[in-house]
């Protein structure tokens, strides 16, 4: 199961260390669901640096060099 918490390192940290903080009351049920999956070892959360976010190719305006690099990671070549 692939899971992306793109752009939210705080949730990644929270999933790894689920200590309750008063400021975390706003976290939605789906994030608690993800935390439970991690606890059951059904998914593993790993940090993915911004430069390695392949989904950016479809969601952001990129410089040509970044677009080309991400396109190669998707194994997409121009014909």
C-alpha positions in Angstrom: 0.0 0.0 0.0 1.5 3.3 -1.0 0.8 6.3 1.1 1.8 9.9 0.6 1.6 12.6 3.2 3.2 15.0 0.8 4.1 18.3 2.3 3.3 17.4 5.9 6.4 16.3 7.7 4.6 17.0 11.0 2.2 14.2 10.3 5.1 11.9 9.4 6.7 12.7 12.8 3.4 12.3 14.6 2.8 8.9 13.0 6.2 7.8 14.2 5.8 9.2 17.7 2.1 9.2 18.6 2.5 11.1 21.9 -0.7 13.1 22.6 -0.4 16.8 22.5 -3.2 19.3 23.1 -2.4 20.9 19.7 -3.1 17.7 17.8 -6.9 17.7 18.4 -7.5 19.0 14.9 -6.0 15.9 13.2 -8.8 14.1 11.3 -9.9 10.5 11.7 -8.1 9.4 8.6 -4.7 10.3 10.2 -5.6 8.2 13.2 -6.5 5.4 10.8 -3.1 5.7 9.2 -1.5 5.6 12.6 -3.4 2.4 13.5 -2.1 0.9 10.2 1.4 1.7 11.2 0.9 0.2 14.6 -0.4 -3.0 13.0 2.7 -2.9 10.7 0.4 -2.9 7.6 2.1 0.2 6.2 5.5 1.7 6.8 6.0 5.5 6.8 9.2 6.7 5.4 10.4 10.3 4.8 10.5 11.4 1.2 12.4 14.6 0.5 10.7 17.3 -1.5 13.1 16.8 -4.4 12.0 13.1 -4.7 8.2 13.8 -4.7 7.4 12.3 -8.1 3.8 13.5 -7.8 5.1 17.1 -8.2 5.3 16.5 -11.9 1.5 16.5 -12.0 0.8 19.1 -9.4 3.4 21.9 -9.7 5.0 24.1 -12.3 8.5 22.8 -12.5 11.7 24.0 -14.1 12.7 22.1 -17.2 15.5 20.2 -15.4 13.2 19.1 -12.5 10.5 18.1 -15.0 13.0 16.0 -17.0 14.4 14.3 -13.8 10.9 13.4 -12.5 9.8 12.2 -15.9 12.8 9.8 -16.0 11.8 8.5 -12.5 8.4 7.7 -14.0 10.1 5.9 -16.9 8.4 8.1 -19.4 10.4 9.0 -22.5 9.5 11.2 -25.4 8.9 9.3 -28.6 
